[in-house]
Amino acid sequence: MTDKNIHQLAVITGGASGIGLSAVKRFLNEGYKVLILDANKDAGEEAVKNLKSDTCDVNFIHCDITNHTQIETIFQDLLADNQRAHVLVNCAGISPSLSPLHQYPVEEWHRTIDINLHGTFYACREFCKLAKVQKIDKGAIVNVASIMGVRASAAQAPYAASKHAVVGLTKSIAQDYATINIRANAIGPGVIDTPMNTELMKDDNIMQYMLQRIPMNRVATSDEVANLIYFLASSEASYITGSYFPVDGGYLAS
């Protein structure tokens, strides 16, 4: 653990599992305080139970990322407690069922957009508002999009639409807040070994097809994605903003 980030707070949505949980662990190891926001109450409480210690300051708030009032209240409470959030990582998201557009349930379309896009917007909005009020001298947002943030596949219209939008949102944020030294970048994970992909990875036919498209011929671990997230949030990436970085084993290059 390093000492340079002590007292800096990283807010991580979807931090109770998968890429989010790996990011939580990485930021804790680097000396950050971490606040996990997640809709899974049991997983969030379990994460804090397992990670909190004399040297790891981690807390959890159960919330619905699609409820702007809840997100606004969380950041208002940080302001009231004089807690200065320097990093926001948006990992909260879903990968919905596959279906051609004309058969896609309208309700599932809205749910995908609400979680993947609107939730990301709400968290970014409140983080930037807090940074402006507290006049922090630097900040970083890392939004987890997908390889589907720059391309698309059949039967994945809502997912591709939401992730393309997250990339565009991130670039816009970078333009708006560069003058106050808040950087915003998006990442594009490919196939990652996370709970969200558990069922997909059980299908040998799908995995064989996917691995044929990945030059490295393997899926990534969530820790490998967390390494990129941390780098983009750190001072090592101080001149990087408004960019999109795939972490996909060469998938998009193939």
C-alpha positions in Angstrom: 0.0 0.0 0.0 1.2 3.5 -0.8 0.6 6.6 1.4 0.3 9.2 -1.3 -3.5 8.7 -1.7 -4.5 8.5 2.0 -7.6 10.6 2.7 -8.6 10.7 -1.0 -11.9 9.1 -1.7 -12.9 6.9 -4.6 -16.6 6.3 -5.2 -17.2 3.1 -7.2 -20.6 2.2 -8.5 -21.3 -1.5 -9.0 -18.4 -2.1 -6.6 -19.8 -5.2 -4.9 -18.8 -7.7 -7.6 -16.9 -8.3 -10.8 -14.8 -5.5 -12.2 -16.2 -3.1 -9.6 -15.0 -5.2 -6.7 -11.6 -5.7 -8.3 -11.4 -1.9 -8.7 -12.4 -1.4 -5.0 -9.5 -3.7 -3.9 -7.0 -1.9 -6.2 -7.9 1.5 -4.9 -7.8 0.3 -1.3 -4.3 -1.2 -1.9 -3.2 2.2 -3.2 -4.3 3.9 -0.1 -7.7 5.4 -1.1 -10.8 5.5 1.0 -13.5 3.7 -1.0 -17.3 4.2 -1.1 -19.1 1.3 -2.8 -22.5 2.1 -4.3 -24.4 -1.0 -5.4 -28.0 -2.4 -5.8 -26.9 -5.8 -4.3 -27.2 -5.2 -0.6 -25.9 -8.6 0.5 -22.9 -8.5 -1.8 -22.1 -4.9 -0.7 -22.2 -5.7 3.0 -20.1 -8.9 2.4 -17.5 -6.9 0.5 -17.1 -4.4 3.4 -17.0 -7.2 5.9 -14.2 -8.9 4.0 -12.2 -5.8 3.1 -12.5 -3.3 6.0 -9.6 -3.2 8.3 -7.4 -0.8 10.2 -5.6 0.0 6.9 -8.6 -0.3 4.5 -11.3 2.3 4.9 -14.2 1.0 2.8 -17.9 1.7 3.2 -21.0 0.7 1.3 -24.3 2.4 0.5 -27.2 0.3 -0.9 -28.8 2.3 -3.7 -30.6 2.2 -7.0 -28.3 3.8 -9.6 -31.3 4.6 -11.7 -32.8 6.8 -9.0 -31.4 10.2 -9.3 -32.7 11.4 -6.0 -30.8 8.6 -4.2 -27.6 9.4 -6.0 -28.0 13.1 -5.4 -28.6 12.5 -1.7 -25.4 10.4 -1.4 -23.2 13.1 -2.8 -25.0 15.8 -0.8 -24.2 13.8 2.3 -20.5 13.6 1.3 -20.6 17.4 1.0 -22.3 17.7 4.4 -19.6 15.5 5.9 -16.8 17.5 4.1 -15.7 14.3 2.3 -13.9 15.2 -0.9 -14.3 12.7 -3.6 -11.4 12.7 -6.1 -12.3 9.7 -8.1 -15.5 8.3 -9.6 -15.6 4.9 -11.2 -18.8 3.8 -12.9 -18.9 0.0 -13.1 -22.6 -0.5 -12.5 -24.2 -2.0 -15.6 -26.1 -4.9 -17.0 -25.8 -7.1 -20.1 -29.4 -7.8 -21.2 -30.8 -10.7 -23.1 -30.2 -11.2 -26.8 -33.0 -10.5 -29.3 -33.5 -8.9 -32.7 -34.8 -5.3 -32.3 -38.4 -6.0 -33.6 -38.8 -8.6 -30.8 -37.1 -6.7 -28.1 -39.2 -6.1 -25.0 -39.7 -2.3 -24.5 -39.4 -2.7 -20.8 -36.0 -4.4 -21.1 -34.8 -1.6 -23.4 -35.7 1.0 -20.8 -34.1 -1.0 -18.0 -30.8 -1.3 -20.0 -30.7 2.4 -20.8 -31.7 3.4 -17.3 -28.9 1.4 -15.7 -26.1 1.6 -18.2 -26.6 5.2 -19.3 -28.8 7.1 -17.0 -27.2 5.7 -13.9 -23.7 6.7 -15.2 -25.0 10.2 -16.0 -26.5 10.7 -12.5 -23.3 9.6 -10.8 -21.1 11.8 -13.1 -23.4 14.8 -12.7 -23.3 14.7 -8.9 -19.6 14.0 -8.7 -18.9 17.0 -10.9 -21.3 19.2 -8.9 -19.6 18.2 -5.7 -16.1 18.9 -7.2 -17.2 22.3 -8.3 -18.6 23.2 -4.9 -15.6 21.9 -3.0 -13.2 23.3 -5.5 -11.0 20.2 -5.6 -7.8 20.8 -7.5 -8.0 17.5 -9.5 -10.4 14.7 -10.1 -10.9 11.7 -12.4 -13.9 9.8 -13.8 -13.5 6.4 -15.3 -16.6 5.0 -17.0 -16.8 1.3 -17.8 -18.3 1.0 -21.3 -17.6 -2.0 -23.4 -16.1 -3.1 -26.7 -19.7 -2.6 -27.7 -19.1 1.1 -27.1 -17.5 1.4 -30.5 -18.9 -1.5 -32.5 -22.1 -3.6 -32.4 -23.2 -7.2 -32.7 -26.5 -8.7 -33.8 -29.3 -8.9 -31.2 -27.6 -6.5 -28.9 -29.1 -3.2 -29.8 -29.9 -1.8 -26.3 -26.5 -2.8 -24.9 -24.6 -1.3 -27.9 -26.7 1.8 -27.8 -26.2 2.3 -24.1 -22.4 1.7 -24.2 -21.9 3.9 -27.3 -23.7 6.6 -25.3 -21.5 6.2 -22.3 -18.4 6.8 -24.5 -20.0 9.9 -26.0 -21.0 11.1 -22.5 -17.5 10.6 -21.2 -16.0 12.6 -24.1 -18.4 15.5 -23.4 -17.6 15.5 -19.7 -13.9 15.7 -20.5 -14.6 18.8 -22.6 -16.7 20.5 -19.9 -14.4 20.0 -17.0 -10.8 20.0 -18.3 -10.3 23.6 -17.2 -10.8 22.6 -13.6 -8.6 19.5 -14.0 -11.3 16.9 -13.8 -10.4 14.2 -16.3 -12.9 11.7 -17.8 -12.1 8.5 -19.7 -13.9 5.4 -20.8 -12.7 1.9 -21.0 -14.0 -0.9 -23.2 -13.7 -4.4 -21.6 -14.1 -7.4 -23.9 -15.0 -10.8 -22.5 -14.2 -10.7 -18.8 -14.4 -13.5 -16.3 -17.1 -11.9 -14.0 -20.4 -13.0 -12.5 -22.2 -11.1 -15.3 -20.6 -13.5 -17.8 -20.9 -16.7 -15.9 -23.7 -18.1 -18.0 -22.1 -17.0 -21.2 -18.9 -18.7 -20.3 -20.7 -22.0 -19.6 -21.7 -22.2 -23.3 -18.8 -23.9 -25.1 -20.1 -22.9 -28.5 -20.2 -19.3 -27.7 -16.9 -19.3 -26.0 -15.2 -21.1 -28.9 -16.6 -18.5 -31.2 -15.5 -15.6 -29.0 -12.0 -17.0 -28.4 -11.5 -17.3 -32.2 -12.0 -13.6 -32.4 -9.6 -12.7 -29.6 -5.9 -12.8 -30.7 -4.8 -13.5 -27.1 -7.1 -16.5 -27.1 -8.4 -16.1 -23.6 -10.7 -14.0 -21.5 -9.5 -11.4 -19.1 -9.6 -11.3 -15.3 -11.4 -8.5 -13.6 -8.1 -7.5 -12.0 -6.6 -6.8 -15.4 -9.4 -4.4 -16.1 -9.0 -2.8 -12.6 -5.4 -2.1 -13.4 -6.4 0.1 -16.3 -9.1 1.8 -14.3 -6.6 2.7 -11.6 -4.0 3.9 -14.1 -6.5 6.3 -15.7 -7.6 7.6 -12.3 -4.0 8.1 -11.1 -1.6 10.9 -11.6 0.3 8.7 -14.1 -2.5 9.6 -16.5 -2.5 13.3 -15.8 -2.7 14.4 -19.4 -5.2 11.8 -20.6 -8.8 12.8 -20.9 -11.7 12.3 -23.3 -10.3 9.0 -24.5 -11.6 5.5 -24.9 -9.4 2.5 -24.1 -10.3 -1.1 -25.0 -9.1 -3.9 -22.8 -10.0 -6.8 -25.0 -7.0 -9.0 -25.8 -6.9 -7.5 -29.3 -10.5 -8.2 -30.2 -11.2 -4.8 -31.8 -7.9 -4.9 -33.7 -8.7 -8.2 -35.3 
